[in-house]
Amino acid sequence: MKPYLLLFLLLSVAMSSIHGQTDDQWDLLITDVQVFTGNEVLKATDIGVKDGMITHLGPQLARQRRASQVINGEGYTLLPGLVNTHVHTWFPFHLQQAAQAGIFAVCDMHGSAFTAQLLGQFKDTIGYAHYYAAGSGATVPGGHGTQFGMPVPTIDSVTSARQFTLDRIAEGVDYIKILREPMRPTLSFEQIDTIIQTAHERGVKVVSHVSRCADGVELARLGIDGLVHVWFDRAMTDEELRVFEQREDFFIVPTTLTNMKLLAYFEQQAEKPAETLDSLGILNEIRRLHGVGVQVLAGTDPPNFGINHGSDLYEELILLAAAGIPNQECLAGATVKSAHYFGLAGPLPLQVGAAASFLLIKGDPLKSMEDLRQLEGVWQKGRRIFPVQKR
Ligand SMILES: [Zn+2]
């Protein structure tokens, strides 16, 4: 055997044994941490991460194994990535702001084919939230959604309602958004019915903006999948509540924080509409919907009222808990249930084989939702993206 060949063989053996050792290591080990998987709570659990994946999860893992980084998780809680199910996102830095707050998916509720294409490029990129799009929301000439200065396709007949829906689906949108807002000219229920039927025939979900109770009830009757605001004009009658009770798999993104800011705005401007709920009245509507089985999801509607694309989602969750929804259900709504109801790719429950994408919170948001404000770290596919690492 030629000497260099022998050297090569020896080197290969040496390399493979180093490799073997590396395989036996974790990149990150968090010990004794409370884990909310998205489905259940695991107390005092160890979590081992390797190559961006959760490879081990359980009490007292074999800690003699080496880990590049070990974090004592006692007194901390680990959550799956969050979803903001009502945003208006225009720029990549909005997606960064979201990701740094542990929000790995956002559902845009009225954008454009251009933004969908621009922001869609950041899909699966570390440091950015995954952007899901409605494209343009469905509205009429002069209706809600046409006042923001960007060109918007509009609907003026039942035929064009059908064509609008087919156009959005051809664009590749993730769901259809309807803008039912009677403060301006708005879509008729006949046009809305056409949109819902056309989308459902093609397996696409439909959600709607509402501000009036009667509209929310009528849209639920027409078979819409979910509402992306709760109304603020009046309380449901018990008969109206039964309409929601009879729906299966119905969901609402009440944008509570937005509504609270809207009420404050009404107070300031002294232009309060004749019929308006107060803040407790709004929380009560959310509690009643939850009580009859409507799934409540978390969304904040940034940048309306100066709401940010990141940590303001925690404020929404604090309000949902204040409405009387159990903390674990609020957190499930903001994570795996959002993925389920909107048909998103993630987040998936934290388990072995899932991406190591999670938030580490000091304290216990399952007991006190305010603890969400004590964000300690965010990892996306095993990479720590918060606090922002200086190079
Ligand atoms: Zn909105």
Boltz pocket constraint, residues with backbone or C-beta under 6 A from the ligand:
constraints:
  - pocket:
      binder: B
      contacts: [[A, 86], [A, 87], [A, 88], [A, 109], [A, 301]]
      max_distance: 6.0
